[in-house]
């Protein structure tokens, strides 16, 4: 293969705007190390309207990236034709077609018909196309119409369009097996870290109170949660468990990044007594810059991520876990996705069994009652292994990309 340019396009906010942006950034560094030039086209809420992509050009860490506007209305979501047209104009104006070997799409910037048009275009122009598949979510809003449209679009992409691609980058074994059974070339790549932290990055204080962190937005702000089982991140169960642990004498500070106290209680008003009784053991920090959140996580004893086991959590892979371990903070979590392949109990994290509430509470109490010396050793273990550092996956991805061109 002589062509050396790869285009990464989709509904991500490069480089740190969301978990999607972080994933494609790390994957881009990996592909760059393999000798490819990688260009990103994502979405950005600050781009007010659709305009020539070249007018949105920016550079980060040596990567050129561009953005479509993030769709703000129903009509913008279905406007895939104009977005696709702008993409083709960009490819031709920037003379990328001569050296374009591969297009990787992550999700879709509009309806998934966009990806079908993209695959057809690539087939006609002898360009390989790969789907970066990271989830298979079930829509769970209060709108029946929205849920139906979202389900149809998601199913069309996951069950039909992706199988037309030349290959699949799957975030989990579940997705890998699904596409592999249907004859697709696949490779499993969890969320990777673009940075190699080491022990010199440790910023740890020996203290009596454990510091636990959660970063994310487990639900849409300003919405009442009528069904807590619809939450992917069970922040509600986390708070209930920590409330019980405090009653048993555990001392800790639970930092939540991404929500204010008012936002949480508006969505889950039934938790007002839990929040009140936790008192200064819980701290809502609201929205903060990604860099500052990572710094706070590095200084934490643990991060915590409680999820139920279902298709949503089995098909995906929590970026929060890979980020936490990568920057030296062990995780407290549940056995979802492929986490058992990466988390070693007592080394870089702990699992909690939600099937038995009393057992889960005792597990959490035991974890919180550990010595600071034990936590410090776990933090060093996280950094020593670097299990999610992108360079560990270079050979695997290199073989996958080469296999796409076996028939040429």
N, C-alpha and C positions, 0 to 999 in steps of 0.2 A: 504494500500500500504506500503510494507516494504522497498522497494528499495528507496534510497535517493539521487541518483546522477542524475543530469540533464546536458546534453551536449548542448551547444549553438554553432551552426556552421553556417558560411555564409560569405558574402562579406562585413564584417565590419572590421574596424581597431581599435581594443581594446587597451586602454580604451578611448583615446581622439583623435584618428587619424582623425576621421570624425564624422558626425552626427550619423551615424550608430553605431559607437563604443560607443558613449555616451549613446545611447538608450539601447543597450544591457547591458552596465555596470550598469545602474540604474535598469533595469529589473533583473539583476543578484543579486543585493543587496536585492531587494524585495524577490526573491526566496530563497536567503540565510537566510533571516529573517524568512521565513516560514519553515525553517529546512532542506533545501536541500543543497547539495554540488554542486556548479555550476562550470563547466569547459568550457572555451571558445576556439574555433578554428576559427580564422579569416584569413585575408590576410594582407600581409605586403610587401611593395615595397622594403624593405631592404633585404628580403629573396630572394636571387638571383636565386635559382633553387629549384625544388622539391626535398625534402630530408625527411628522417624520421622525423615525427612530434616531437618526443621526443627530437630531437636535436635543436628545436626552443623554448624550454620551458622557460617561464618567469613567474614571480609572481608579481601581483599588488593588493594591498589592500586585501590580503588573497586569491585572485583568481589565480588559475593556468590557463595560457593561452598559446596557440600555434598558429602557423601561416603557412598557405600555401603561396607560392610566389604569388604576384599579377600578373595576366596574362599580359604580355607585347606585345603579338602578337596574330594574328588570330589562329595560331596553338595551342598556350597555352590556349586560350579561349575555344577551342573545346576539349581540353585534359581532359575531365571529368573522363574518365576511370582510368587513372593513379592516379588522385587526390582521387577518391573514394577508390581505392585499398589501398592507403596510409592511409586513414581514418580507414579502417577495420583492417589493420595491427596494427595501433595504439591502437584501442579498445581492441584487443586481447593481445598485448604485455603488456599493462598497466593494464590488468585484470579488465577492466571497465564493462564488460558485466554482471558480477555477481550482480552489484548494480545499473545498469543503468535503470532508470525508464522511462526517457523521453528524447527525442531529439527535440530541437527547432531549426528550420532552418530559418535564416534571409536572404532573397534573395537566392543567390547561388554563390559559389566560381568559378563556370564555367558555362557552358550551363545548363539550368534548367533540362535536362535529369538527371543530378546529383541528384536532389531532388527526382525524380521518383524512381531511384535506391535506394535511401536512405529509402523511404517509403516502398518499397518492402522488403528491408532488415529488417526494423523494424517490419513489419508484421510477417515475418518468425521467428523472435526472441522474439516475445511478448514484444516489446518496443513501447510505445506510441510516436507519432510524432506530432508536432504542427508547423504550419507555422506562423511566425511573419511577417505579411503583412503590409507594410507601404506606398505603392504607387501603382499607375497604370499609368505609364508614357507612353507618345507617343513619339517615337524617332523623332527628328527634326533636323537632320544634313543635310549637303549638299550632302551626298552620298545616292543615291536611294537604292543601294544594301545593305549598312549597315542598313538603316532604315527598309528595308524589313526583313532582318535576325533578327534584334533586336525586331521588332514587333512580328514576329512568335514565338521567344523564350519567350518573355514577356507574350504573349497571352496564350501560352502553359502552362506556370507556373501559371498565375493568374486564367485562366478560366478552367483549367483541373487538373493540378497536385495538387494545394492547396486543391481542393475539396476531394482529396483522403486522406488527413491528418486527424488525429483524432480530431483536433481542430484548431481554427484560433485566433491568437492575432491580432486584427485589430486596426490600428492607428486612424481610423475615423469611424463615423457613416455610411458613404457611403459604405465603405468596409465591415463593420459589417453587414449591411442590405443585401448586395449582397450575402455573404456567408451564412447568416442565412436563406435566402429564399431558398437556395439550400440544406438545411438540416444540415449544419455544426454547431458544437458547437463553440460559439464565445464569445469573451470578448473584450471590447474597452479599450485600454490603449494608451493615448497620449504620446508624448515624456516626460519622467519624469526626475526630478533632483535627483541625488544621494546625494546632499548636502542640508542641511537645513540652509539657511541663516536667520539671524534675524536683528533687527534694529541696533545691535552693529556693523554689517558689513557695515553700510551705510558710504560712503565717498563722501559727497556732499558739493559743494561750491555754495553759493548764488552769482549769477552773472547776468549781463545784457544779455550776449549772451547765447542762448541755445546751448547745445552740443548734437548733434544727431549722432548716430552711425549705421553703417551697416557692418556686418561681413559675408563674404562668397565669393564664386566665381560663379557669375551668368552666366558665359559662359566659354568655354574652352579658355585658354590663347593662343595667337598666331593665332586666327581664326577671320576672318572678319564675322561680323554678317549681313547677307543679309536680314534677316527677323526678326525685333525686336519683333514681336508677338510670336516668338518661345521661348523667354526668360521666364523662370518660375518666377524668381525674376525680376521685372521690374525696374531695377536700372536706366534705361533710363528715365522712367516716373517720378521716384523719383527726379532725377536731374532737369528735366524740371519744376516740381512743386516748388522745392526749388529755382530755378532761378527766377520764377515768384514771390515767396514770398520775395526774396531779393529786387526785383524791387519795391515792395510795402513797403519797409522799415524795414523788419524783420532782426534782427541781430542774426546770428547763426554760428556755425562751424559744418560742416558735415564731419565726419570721416568715411572713407571707409577702411575696413581692408580686405586684401585678394587680392588687385589689386594695381598696381602702376598707375600713371597717364598715362604713356606711353602705358601700356598694355590696359588700357581702351580705349584710343584714337585710338590705332591700330585696335581694334575690332569695335569701333563705331566712326569713324572719323567725322561723321556729327555733333558730339557734341562738336567740338573744340571751337566754339563760346560760348556755354553755360559754358564750363569749364573756359575759359578765363575771361568771365564776372563775374563768381562767385568768381574768385580771391582767396583771403585768407579765403573765407567762405567755401571752400571745401578742404579737405586734404586727399590725397591718401597715405596710410601707408604701402601698400604692404603686403607680407606674414609675419605673426608674430606667435609666440608660443601661443597655446590655452590659457594657464594660463594668459598671458599678455593681450590677447584680452578680456577675462572675466573681468580682473581688469579694463580695459578701459571702458567696458560697464557699470560696476558698478558705475563709476564716471560720466556717461553720464546722461543727463536729460531724453532723450528718445532714443529708437532704432526705426528704421523705416523699414518696409517691405511692399512693394507695389506689389501685384500680381493680375493678371486677374482672373476672375472666369471661370474655365473650368474643365474638368474631372481631369486633372493632379493636380490642386490645390484643388479640392474638395475631391479627394480620399486620398491625403496625409495630413500631419499636419506639419506646420513649426516648426522645432526644435528651430529656432532662437527666436520664440515668447516665448516658454516655458522657455528657458534659460534666456532670458531677464527679464521676470517677476520673475523668481525664484531668481535671484540675485539682485532684487530690482529696476529694471528700467522699467517704463511703456513703452508700445509700441504704435506706430502709424502704423496702418495696414489697410487691406481691408477685407471684409467679405467673407473669403474663409474657406474651411474645416469646422471644428466645433468651430471656434474661438468665435462665439457668445455665446457659452455655458460657456466660461471661462473669456472673457473680459467684464468688466463692464465699460461702458462709463463714463469717468471722474474719475474712481477709480483706475484702473490699466492699462488703455489704451484708445485709441480713434480709431474709424473707419473713413476712408475716402471713399467717394463715387466717384468712377472713372467714373461713367456714365455721370456725369455733371462736365466738366472740371473747369468751373468757381466756382461751388459749392465746389469742391475738394480743389481748391486754397484757397478759403475763410476759409474752415475748417482748413487747415494747418496754415494759418495766425493767426487764433484765438488761435490755440494750442501754436504756437511759442510766442505769445504775453502774455501768462499767467505769473503770478508772480512766482518767485522762491519758495515762500511759498507754493503755490498750487502744484508745482512739488514735493516738499519735502513731502507733505502729501500723494501724490500718491505713492511715493517710499516706504513710510512706509506701505501703504495699500498692496502693492505687497508682502512685506515680512510678514506681519501679517497673511495673508491668507495661504500662502504656497501651492497654489492650485495644483502645479505640483510635490510636494514632494512625493517621492515614497511610503512612509509609508501610505499615504492616500489611496493607492490602494491595500494594502495587503489583506484585507478581500475579495475583488472582485476577485483577482487573485487566492487566496487560494481556493475559491469555484469553480472556473473554473478548476483548476488542479484536484481537487477531483472528479469533474464531469466526467473527462476523464476516470476514473477507475470504474465508476458505474456498468459496465457490468462484472466486475471481482469478 
